[in-house]
């Protein structure tokens, strides 16, 4: 429960926490940023890590670090993360799913992601980047389904670049607006709600259809 509280606090006040990380860790900050994005996209057990709000806040705080270097590292992290997740799904995905005590990988998350993948095909790898939770499970499901690796890699690179670029640029252009800076927590909440909304709607519809 305490970890959940800390995570919520980190997300809601992500601008302050990022500023502290940049101030306290110096060059090591880039490794921390890399690992946050890599783990969120590369490890099927960490879909709870901040993604969209994290990138937006990073763009808004761009003056505090070398944003070009951070951008390149995060694009690499996003692409490598998805690739790692795909390979995990391809080689040991069935064992992970069948391991019932592994509660972090919930069947309903996999079902929603699989439905999303079936509906949008290869484009799902790109589109899933913009949906929390789904973006963590999409490459895993692609791996379990033995999607062609070359095809996956192409969509993976397009999606990774698009996702990192769009949210960092939004942070750069909108994060310095006085109204946004003064109400940053509300902006972050808005980003979280908007990005989670499609997944929530899909979940509600699936529950309704089953009934």
Steps between C-alpha positions, in 0.01 A plus 500: 500500500786734584662434163173584324475826695856591405434419136188718492692783667782462244256521209296792636810702587723361229638842407637552854636145526669524160656832599636336818640205303672734253642708785616209717630251247660712229623286210344189653162661431521382139535138611201538734288649221609220265409229751154645575399486133679170435333327796153639423516374142730200542381321813149360502490533881545880505204651310441734796808714432424852372544547128301778336503736799869425555589598142284813516665611824843428356425725203382773735823474702720488191705800605632306799681235294624418151160428345644384167709234674206399718277476192741268316544279806126475558429408137761225530350390834149484353611293200723267702229465765238383251751268334587343836131458583436338162785252553375419851154431358639292215723272705341476846163676463293182528675402823443847650130495413451149640672594827183583696683642802646770276215741572655809340430351156122507514305301239261791437796724406622242252149452362450874444840532338442197278163641389665834427773321306251290301297807409787720386756241385857622465387858562420394856871506579502870407161593647561311825785738583241764584295284738628423852509130598418396142840629382669272753308189395480557121859392420466210744183380325671549162780275623260237633321507164836456318455817293766534230799666669594723205141626469483551876829692501384743231178585684691505828746765378223715350295477819794566731613812315141629468418451867817652645499791254135596542491511880837668545406766243168558678694554819741739326226711340231490769696431819636853521164673466435677835151350539642151445795554736272630775260206463747229403345234725158549337660480156667172594171363633337606171766315299456186710120509468502566125753226424328246726149581373507285182620196695233560767226530238618181329503319835144616582375398156658155531341450840160612366520275194589199718193562716 
